[in-house]
Amino acid sequence: MKTDSNIPSYFAELETRYLAIRQHSIHICTPLAIEDYVVQPIVDVSPPKWHLGHTTWFFETFLLTPHLPNYQVFDPQYTYVFNSYYETVGARVIRTDRGNLSRPSVEDIYRYRSYVDDHMRVFFQQRLQTIASIAALLELGLNHEQQHQELLVTDIKYILGHNPLFPPYTKELPPVSPTPLPIEMIPFPAGLYEIGFEGDGFSFDNELGKHKVYLQEFEIGNCLVSNGEYLQFMEDDGYLDFRHWHAEGWDWVKENQVKSPLYWHKIDNQWMYYTLSGLHELDLDATLNHINFFEASAYANWKGMRLPTEAEWEIASDKFDWGTRWEWTGSAYLPYPGFKKEPGAVGEYNGKFMVNQMVLRGASDATSPGHSRKTYRNFFHTQHQWQYTGIRLAR
């Protein structure tokens, strides 16, 4: 709880962060051509201009409209266009149709962002007591935009990586990876541990409720699996041997004729990999990327190991470096003890997705600065590959 003496500096800091975070979204999109802003190759990938509009709509809908006196919305139709999944707010364009939105134009959306940012500056100049009562909502909005910044990076890579010309997003070449060290297993004794967020600072509601868990003795890898290590699985017919796969995973392999990870292409008998700087020869020493839960589990099974649970990962996270890949766990995305959804639209943020998804831990190269912590619970469906996801082994 902020005291009267530090409230002014706290909200000055919030305003600074707001402007920096909003600018970072624009920075991510700066290399794009206008045509890139509209493409939606699959349902899971949203057009970049939709991300820019949706994150702006969040601040307009949940902060400016109810809390800034006499605020006039930029365009009443934008609520229908840029609502994502909030049933409380009303009707919306279905997700599969986001790529059909040739209008509003990219120029219109940048005007929308400027309009909302200008009014947010006015918002920050209100009576501090008024802002203090909704500080948590403002923090949520900032972290919401940072989540979409990561989605912007991954969606842009999918859009350009599925263009037949494999155009680069950036001219900066990927760094040469050092030769990976052999994976060593870090042991942990059986016992009672605590997981979950506690203390000052922001967290999502799905992290709250620090609680005790009993863990059996386990070991966890000190580093992530590399491309070269995963290639050994492929060369041992990993994608052809049903014994390594969950039943749904094996169905996914057969139905989609999967033979390699996302963005791997065998050209003239050479494995190539699409990066944000274009198509390059696969770096065998680089950390494996864009693996779904089925692939991660199959590889772990092939190695005679398994994926860590999210509790094991959190307890062990101080013993290894993390943050370059979201790491699949073997834990289903479920509520912590005592979890309850907040009333209204904010309650739709995490709780209603706690079914049929698996937890990922850590962060990735696409995660925005200041948006990671060891208690963060990311979650995706088992077939999703397009995020920056990798494998850490346990046993």
C-alpha positions in Angstrom: 0.0 0.0 0.0 1.4 3.4 -1.0 1.6 6.0 1.7 0.5 9.6 1.1 4.2 10.8 0.9 5.2 8.4 -1.9 2.0 8.4 -4.0 3.1 11.3 -6.3 6.4 9.7 -7.2 4.6 6.3 -7.6 2.3 7.8 -10.2 5.0 9.8 -11.9 6.8 6.4 -12.3 3.6 4.8 -13.7 3.2 7.6 -16.3 6.9 7.1 -17.3 6.4 3.4 -17.6 3.1 3.9 -19.5 4.8 6.1 -22.2 7.8 3.8 -22.5 5.7 0.6 -22.8 3.4 2.2 -25.4 6.5 3.4 -27.4 8.0 -0.1 -27.3 4.9 -1.5 -29.2 5.5 1.0 -31.9 9.2 0.2 -32.0 8.4 -3.5 -32.6 6.3 -2.6 -35.6 8.7 0.0 -37.1 10.4 -2.5 -39.6 7.1 -3.6 -41.0 5.7 -2.8 -44.4 2.1 -1.5 -44.4 1.0 -4.8 -46.0 2.5 -6.8 -43.1 0.1 -5.2 -40.6 -3.0 -6.9 -41.9 -2.0 -10.5 -42.5 -3.6 -13.3 -40.4 -2.2 -16.7 -41.7 -3.9 -18.8 -38.9 -6.5 -18.2 -36.2 -3.8 -18.1 -33.5 -1.9 -15.3 -35.1 -3.4 -11.8 -35.0 -2.5 -9.0 -37.5 0.0 -6.6 -36.0 -2.4 -3.7 -36.4 -5.0 -5.5 -34.4 -2.6 -5.8 -31.5 -1.9 -2.1 -31.7 -5.6 -1.3 -31.6 -6.6 -3.9 -29.0 -4.0 -2.7 -26.4 -5.2 0.9 -27.0 -8.8 -0.2 -26.6 -8.0 -1.7 -23.2 -6.9 1.6 -21.8 -9.8 3.5 -23.4 -12.4 1.0 -22.2 -11.2 0.2 -18.7 -9.5 3.4 -17.7 -10.5 6.5 -19.7 -14.2 5.8 -20.4 -15.2 5.2 -16.7 -12.6 7.4 -15.0 -11.8 10.4 -17.1 -14.7 13.0 -16.9 -16.2 13.9 -20.3 -14.0 11.5 -22.2 -15.3 10.8 -25.7 -14.3 7.5 -27.3 -12.3 7.8 -30.5 -14.7 5.7 -32.5 -17.7 3.8 -31.1 -17.2 0.9 -33.6 -13.7 0.2 -32.2 -15.2 -1.6 -29.2 -16.6 -4.2 -31.6 -13.4 -4.4 -33.6 -10.8 -4.5 -30.8 -12.6 -6.5 -28.0 -10.7 -9.8 -27.7 -12.7 -12.2 -25.5 -14.4 -10.1 -22.9 -18.0 -11.3 -22.8 -18.8 -8.6 -20.2 -18.0 -5.8 -22.6 -20.2 -7.1 -25.4 -20.1 -8.3 -29.0 -16.8 -8.5 -31.0 -15.3 -9.5 -34.3 -14.6 -13.2 -34.2 -11.0 -14.1 -33.9 -10.7 -15.7 -37.3 -11.9 -12.5 -39.0 -9.3 -10.1 -37.6 -7.4 -10.5 -40.9 -10.4 -9.3 -42.9 -10.3 -5.9 -41.3 -8.7 -3.8 -44.1 -10.4 -0.9 -42.3 -9.7 0.8 -39.9 -6.4 1.5 -41.7 -3.0 1.4 -40.1 -3.0 5.2 -40.2 -6.3 5.2 -38.3 -5.0 2.9 -35.6 -1.9 5.1 -35.1 -4.2 8.1 -34.8 -6.2 6.1 -32.3 -3.1 5.3 -30.2 -2.1 9.0 -30.2 -5.6 10.1 -29.2 -5.7 7.7 -26.2 -2.1 8.5 -25.1 -2.9 12.2 -25.1 -5.9 11.6 -22.9 -4.0 9.2 -20.7 -1.6 12.2 -20.0 -4.6 14.1 -18.8 -5.7 11.1 -16.8 -2.4 11.1 -14.9 -2.9 14.7 -13.9 -6.2 14.0 -12.1 -6.5 14.0 -8.4 -4.1 11.4 -7.1 -6.7 9.9 -4.8 -8.8 9.1 -7.9 -6.0 7.4 -9.7 -4.8 5.5 -6.6 -8.1 3.7 -6.4 -7.5 2.2 -9.8 -3.8 1.7 -9.7 -4.1 -2.1 -9.9 -6.1 -1.8 -13.1 -3.5 0.5 -14.6 -0.8 -2.0 -13.7 -2.8 -4.7 -15.4 -3.1 -2.6 -18.5 0.7 -2.1 -18.7 1.4 -5.8 -18.3 -1.4 -6.6 -20.8 0.4 -4.5 -23.4 3.7 -6.2 -22.6 2.0 -9.6 -23.2 0.9 -8.3 -26.6 4.4 -7.1 -27.4 5.6 -10.7 -27.1 2.7 -11.8 -29.2 3.6 -9.1 -31.7 7.1 -10.5 -32.1 5.9 -14.1 -32.4 3.0 -13.2 -34.8 5.3 -11.1 -37.0 7.7 -14.0 -37.2 4.9 -16.4 -38.2 3.6 -13.9 -40.8 7.0 -13.4 -42.4 8.1 -17.0 -41.9 5.2 -18.2 -43.9 5.8 -15.8 -46.7 7.3 -17.9 -49.6 10.1 -15.4 -50.0 11.1 -15.7 -46.3 11.6 -11.9 -46.0 13.7 -10.7 -43.0 12.2 -8.6 -40.3 15.6 -7.2 -39.3 19.0 -6.9 -41.0 20.8 -7.8 -37.8 22.2 -11.4 -38.1 21.5 -13.9 -35.3 24.5 -14.3 -33.0 26.8 -17.3 -33.3 25.9 -19.7 -30.5 28.7 -21.0 -28.2 29.1 -24.8 -28.1 26.5 -26.0 -25.6 27.8 -27.8 -22.5 26.5 -31.3 -21.8 23.3 -31.1 -19.8 23.9 -31.8 -16.1 21.0 -32.9 -13.8 20.6 -30.8 -10.6 19.2 -32.9 -7.7 16.6 -31.8 -5.2 15.6 -33.8 -2.1 12.0 -34.8 -1.4 10.2 -32.4 0.9 7.7 -29.7 1.5 8.2 -26.5 -0.6 6.3 -23.3 -1.2 5.3 -21.8 -4.6 3.3 -18.8 -5.8 3.7 -15.1 -5.7 3.9 -13.1 -2.5 5.1 -9.6 -1.7 5.1 -6.2 -3.4 5.0 -5.7 -7.1 2.7 -6.8 -9.9 1.5 -10.3 -10.5 -1.4 -11.8 -12.4 -4.2 -13.3 -10.3 -3.2 -16.9 -11.4 0.1 -16.5 -9.6 -1.4 -15.5 -6.2 -2.0 -17.8 -3.3 1.4 -18.9 -2.1 1.0 -22.4 -0.9 2.9 -25.6 0.1 3.5 -28.5 -2.2 5.1 -31.8 -1.4 7.7 -32.9 -4.0 9.3 -36.3 -4.4 13.0 -36.4 -5.0 13.8 -35.1 -8.5 16.5 -33.9 -10.8 16.2 -31.1 -13.4 18.5 -30.1 -16.3 20.8 -27.1 -15.9 20.3 -26.0 -19.5 17.8 -26.2 -22.3 17.9 -28.7 -25.2 19.8 -27.5 -28.3 18.9 -27.9 -32.0 21.6 -30.5 -32.4 20.3 -32.6 -29.6 16.8 -32.5 -31.0 18.1 -33.4 -34.5 19.4 -36.6 -33.0 15.8 -37.4 -32.0 14.6 -36.7 -35.5 17.4 -38.8 -37.1 16.3 -41.7 -34.8 12.9 -41.5 -36.5 11.4 -39.6 -33.6 8.5 -38.3 -35.7 7.9 -41.9 -37.0 7.8 -43.8 -33.8 4.4 -43.7 -32.0 5.9 -45.0 -28.8 7.3 -41.6 -27.8 4.0 -39.7 -28.3 0.8 -39.0 -26.4 -2.2 -40.4 -28.4 -3.3 -36.8 -29.3 0.3 -35.9 -30.1 0.6 -38.9 -32.5 -2.7 -37.9 -34.1 -1.3 -34.3 -34.5 1.9 -35.7 -36.2 -0.1 -37.9 -38.7 -2.8 -35.4 -39.5 -0.3 -32.6 -40.1 2.5 -34.7 -41.6 4.9 -33.2 -39.2 8.6 -34.1 -39.7 10.4 -31.3 -38.0 10.0 -28.2 -35.7 8.3 -25.0 -36.9 10.5 -22.9 -39.3 12.9 -25.9 -40.1 13.2 -26.5 -43.8 15.3 -29.1 -45.5 16.7 -27.6 -48.7 19.2 -29.4 -50.9 19.8 -31.9 -48.0 20.6 -29.1 -45.6 18.5 -28.0 -42.7 17.7 -24.3 -42.8 15.9 -22.3 -40.2 13.8 -19.1 -40.5 14.9 -16.4 -38.1 13.8 -12.8 -37.8 16.8 -12.0 -40.1 15.6 -14.4 -42.8 16.5 -18.0 -43.7 19.8 -19.3 -42.5 21.6 -22.6 -42.1 20.4 -24.3 -38.9 22.7 -23.5 -35.9 23.0 -26.8 -34.2 24.4 -25.2 -31.1 21.5 -22.8 -30.7 18.8 -23.4 -28.2 15.8 -25.3 -29.6 12.8 -23.1 -30.3 9.1 -23.3 -31.4 8.4 -26.7 -30.0 4.9 -27.7 -28.9 3.9 -29.7 -25.8 3.5 -32.9 -27.9 7.1 -32.5 -29.3 8.6 -31.6 -25.9 7.0 -34.6 -24.3 8.0 -37.0 -27.1 11.6 -35.9 -26.9 11.7 -36.2 -23.1 10.3 -39.7 -23.4 12.9 -40.6 -26.1 15.6 -39.5 -23.6 14.1 -41.6 -20.9 13.1 -38.5 -18.9 10.1 -36.2 -18.6 9.2 -32.6 -18.4 9.3 -30.9 -15.0 6.2 -30.0 -13.1 5.6 -26.3 -12.7 6.3 -26.6 -8.9 9.6 -28.4 -9.6 10.5 -25.7 -12.1 9.8 -22.8 -9.7 11.6 -24.4 -6.8 14.7 -25.1 -9.0 14.7 -21.9 -11.0 17.3 -20.2 -8.8 19.8 -22.9 -9.8 19.8 -22.3 -13.5 19.6 -19.6 -16.1 16.2 -19.0 -17.7 14.5 -16.4 -19.8 15.4 -17.3 -23.4 12.5 -19.7 -24.0 9.2 -20.4 -22.5 9.6 -23.9 -21.0 6.9 -26.5 -21.2 6.0 -28.2 -18.0 4.1 -31.4 -17.4 1.5 -29.5 -15.4 -2.1 -28.7 -16.5 -3.1 -25.1 -16.1 -5.3 -25.2 -13.0 -6.2 -22.7 -10.2 -4.1 -22.4 -7.1 -5.8 -23.1 -3.8 -8.0 -20.2 -2.9 -8.1 -18.7 -6.4 -11.2 -16.7 -7.2 -12.0 -14.6 -10.2 -12.4 -10.8 -9.8 -15.9 -9.4 -10.6 -16.5 -7.9 -14.1 -14.4 -8.1 -17.2 -11.1 -8.2 -15.3 -12.2 -11.6 -14.0 -12.2 -13.0 -17.5 -8.4 -12.3 -17.8 -7.1 -15.7 -16.7 -9.6 -17.8 -14.8 -11.8 -18.9 -17.7 -8.9 -20.4 -19.6 -8.1 -23.0 -16.8 -9.0 -26.0 -18.9 -7.3 -28.1 -21.6 -4.0 -26.1 -21.5 -0.5 -26.7 -20.2 1.7 -24.4 -18.1 4.9 -22.9 -19.4 7.4 -21.2 -17.1 10.2 -18.7 -17.6 10.2 -16.0 -20.3 11.7 -15.8 -23.8 13.8 -13.7 -26.2 10.5 -12.1 -27.2 9.4 -11.2 -23.7 9.4 -7.4 -23.0 11.9 -6.0 -20.5 10.7 -6.1 -16.9 7.9 -8.6 -17.7 9.3 -11.8 -16.2 9.5 -13.5 -12.8 9.8 -17.0 -11.6 6.2 -17.3 -10.5 4.8 -16.3 -13.9 2.4 -18.9 -15.2 2.1 -18.8 -19.0 -0.3 -21.3 -20.7 -1.0 -22.6 -24.2 -2.8 -25.5 -25.9 -0.7 -28.6 -26.5 -0.5 -28.1 -30.3 0.9 -24.6 -30.3 4.4 -24.1 -31.7 4.5 -20.4 -32.7 5.6 -19.0 -29.3 9.3 -19.0 -28.3 9.1 -22.4 -26.5 11.9 -24.9 -25.6 12.6 -28.0 -23.5 14.1 -28.5 -20.1 14.4 -32.1 -19.0 13.6 -33.7 -15.6 13.5 -37.1 -14.0 
